[in-house]
Amino acid sequence: TMTIHSEEHIVDVHVRSGVYSSDTIFDYRHGYIATRLFSRNACFIMKIKKDLIPELRQIGRLAFERETMKDVYSPNNVWAQFQAGSSTLGHFKDWLLYGKHIEQLCTGLPLYQ
């Protein structure tokens, strides 16, 4: 499921698929995406690259198009591949940078950037 909070510039994406379940927050105000993978009990954070990630006003339309036209190829599919590396636990300065929505999603979990 996807929830778009236009006034806060936030998109919440919840994937419920057993071992592949995750929650993702696109925080356009702070410029970061955070994904919490439940199978790994970890949070992955990346900077939004404007040339690769759809804008907030486009993301709802793209989700609608994908749902209604599942068999049609779209060049706007976005995939991210995370590689394991060193992690840290979030500190106060991290949460100022990433924002309160990502803090709520990732507090207490190892953070991978």
C-alpha positions as CSV (number, residue, x, y, z in Angstrom):
1,T,0.0,0.0,0.0
2,M,1.1,3.6,-0.6
3,T,0.1,6.7,1.3
4,I,1.0,10.1,0.1
5,H,1.1,13.0,2.6
6,S,1.5,16.0,0.2
7,E,1.5,18.6,2.9
8,E,4.4,16.9,4.7
9,H,6.2,15.9,1.5
10,I,6.2,12.2,2.6
11,V,5.3,9.0,0.9
12,D,4.8,5.8,2.9
13,V,5.1,2.5,1.1
14,H,4.1,-0.8,3.0
15,V,4.9,-4.1,1.4
16,R,3.4,-7.1,3.0
17,S,4.9,-10.2,1.5
18,G,6.0,-12.6,4.2
19,V,9.8,-12.7,4.6
20,Y,10.1,-9.9,2.0
21,S,7.9,-7.4,4.0
22,S,9.2,-3.9,4.3
23,D,8.2,-0.3,5.1
24,T,9.7,2.6,3.0
25,I,9.5,6.3,3.6
26,F,10.3,8.8,0.8
27,D,11.0,12.1,2.7
28,Y,11.2,14.7,-0.1
29,R,11.6,17.6,2.4
30,H,14.8,16.1,3.8
31,G,15.8,14.4,0.6
32,Y,16.2,10.8,1.9
33,I,14.6,7.4,1.4
34,A,14.6,4.9,4.2
35,T,13.6,1.2,3.9
36,R,13.1,-1.0,6.9
37,L,13.5,-4.7,6.0
38,F,11.7,-6.8,8.6
39,S,13.6,-10.0,7.7
40,R,16.9,-8.3,8.4
41,N,15.8,-6.0,11.3
42,A,17.7,-3.2,9.7
43,C,17.2,0.2,8.0
44,F,18.7,1.3,4.7
45,I,19.0,5.0,4.0
46,M,19.9,6.7,0.7
47,K,19.8,10.2,-0.6
48,I,17.1,11.0,-3.2
49,K,18.7,11.4,-6.6
50,K,16.3,13.7,-8.5
51,D,17.3,12.3,-11.9
52,L,16.4,8.7,-10.7
53,I,13.5,9.1,-8.2
54,P,10.1,10.4,-9.3
55,E,9.0,13.7,-7.9
56,L,6.3,13.7,-5.2
57,R,3.6,14.9,-7.6
58,Q,4.5,12.1,-10.1
59,I,4.7,9.2,-7.7
60,G,0.9,8.8,-7.2
61,R,0.3,8.8,-10.9
62,L,3.0,6.3,-11.5
63,A,1.5,4.0,-8.8
64,F,-1.9,4.3,-10.4
65,E,-0.5,3.5,-13.8
66,R,1.3,0.5,-12.6
67,E,-1.8,-0.9,-10.8
68,T,-4.1,-0.3,-13.8
69,M,-1.7,-1.3,-16.5
70,K,0.5,-4.1,-14.9
71,D,1.5,-5.7,-18.2
72,V,2.8,-2.5,-19.9
73,Y,6.5,-1.7,-19.6
74,S,7.3,1.7,-18.0
75,P,10.7,3.3,-18.0
76,N,9.9,4.8,-14.6
77,N,10.4,1.7,-12.5
78,V,12.8,2.4,-9.6
79,W,14.9,-0.3,-8.1
80,A,17.6,0.1,-5.4
81,Q,20.2,-2.5,-4.6
82,F,21.8,-2.3,-1.1
83,Q,25.1,-3.8,-0.4
84,A,26.0,-4.9,3.2
85,G,28.5,-2.7,4.8
86,S,29.2,-1.2,8.2
87,S,26.2,0.0,10.2
88,T,25.7,2.5,12.9
89,L,22.9,3.3,15.4
90,G,21.2,6.6,14.8
91,H,22.4,9.6,16.8
92,F,20.8,12.9,17.4
93,K,22.6,14.6,14.5
94,D,21.4,11.8,12.2
95,W,17.8,12.3,13.0
96,L,18.1,16.1,12.4
97,L,19.5,15.2,8.9
98,Y,17.0,12.4,8.1
99,G,13.8,13.9,9.8
100,K,11.3,12.6,12.3
101,H,9.5,10.2,9.9
102,I,12.7,8.3,9.2
103,E,13.6,8.5,12.9
104,Q,10.3,6.8,13.8
105,L,10.9,4.1,11.2
106,C,14.5,3.3,12.1
107,T,15.1,4.1,15.8
108,G,16.9,1.3,17.5
109,L,17.9,-0.5,14.3
110,P,21.3,-0.7,12.6
111,L,21.5,2.0,9.8
112,Y,23.1,1.3,6.5
113,Q,23.8,4.2,4.1
